[in-house]
Amino acid sequence: MTTPTSGFRPGDILTRAQIHPVLGGSGYAGICPAVEKRNVLVFSDSKVGERYGYRDGWLAEDDDLGPIFTYTGAGKRGDQTFDGAQGGGNTAILEHSRKRRTLHVFVAVGKLPGSDTRTHRYIGEFSLDKRNPFEIGAARDELGDTRNVIVFRLRPIGPYIREASDTLQLAPASRGRFNRTGGRLSRALRRQRRQRQPQVDVDQVMAARDDLADSFEDQEVASGESIGQLELSMRNSSSHLMFELYNQTNNTVYEPTGSAASESITQALAQLLHARRYLMSLDHDQPLNLMVLAPELPREDLRELLAEHGIGIVYQNESGGFSEFEGSTSTPRGLRCLDCPLPA
């Protein structure tokens, strides 16, 4: 196995006294920026995570770009952020690439025999997933209150070790978790990140998508609707799907787009179709409704495509409000799952 630039090999069992002189950083925090060495050290401990209702680790399934290691950010009380003293470590992960720092990931494995000195397995060098760098999940804080946490998605960039003990378990059944503030916080944190980026690197379609979602949520909340984020655990998977706009009362999922162009509409369609069989298996007293939220009314062929798949359209009208498209092709609403497998 090739030795990475750290000098450590993936699988090495080390103490912090051995790690910090080589890679920099100090102390016992979970995230240790090392400015002089141009590194960010990330320490994962499953026992700490279990105490607060989360677990770090490898997703069991690779995506089209390869494996993902998920890591929950710093902050023991209240929502995790990128601001203030508690947000410093999270910002170090978020901006490691821009500041040309390497992420090194370690997993706690035990203690030195006869002592309280913790030992850590070196996993390898990583970088933040450029396509989807983080998600917002729900967990407990040190007071036992439910709060939002930042779940970073890290990709190995060189040799790495992937132990079964560090891999997340598959969900035995599909499960939905409603988070009233998670979607809005996700969009706010993405907006903060874009403000830190050079303007040429800003994804304008994603920015428009987030603005549209905020406007729609504002309107729905003002009219008394219960809108929030739906975190969907998929049966036989360790991954989650996040739907930042979900009406809990009438069981409607909205997938926003930053454009009414074909690419954006078909991407939203694919996301909804991928999740539909899992969404249908969730217990709710209302039938499931799936909607694309667009900044304007899509062209006719795209409207027909969505209708063929039983997906409706909500779009922003000329007055700045939102209208639901009523097309000539009847859009099946209130979908019921007739052949989905029952939860295990």
Secondary structure, DSSP 8 states (H G I E B T S, - for coil): ----TTS--TT-EE-HHHHHHHH---SS-SEEEETTTTEEEEEE-HHHHHHTT---EE-SS-BTTB--EEEE-S-SSSS--SSTTTTHHHHHHHTTTTTT-EEEEEEEEEE-TTS--EEEEEEEEEEE-SSS-EEEEEEE-TTS-EEEEEEEEEEEEEEE---GGGB---BSS-EEEEETTHHHHHHHHHHHHHHHS-GGG--HHHHHHHHHHHHHHHHHHHTT--EEEEEEE-BT-S-EEEEEEEETTTTEEEEE-S--SHHHHHHHHHHHHHHHHHHHTS--SS-BEEEEEESS---HHHHHHHHHTT-EEEEE-TTSSEEE---SS----SB--SS-----
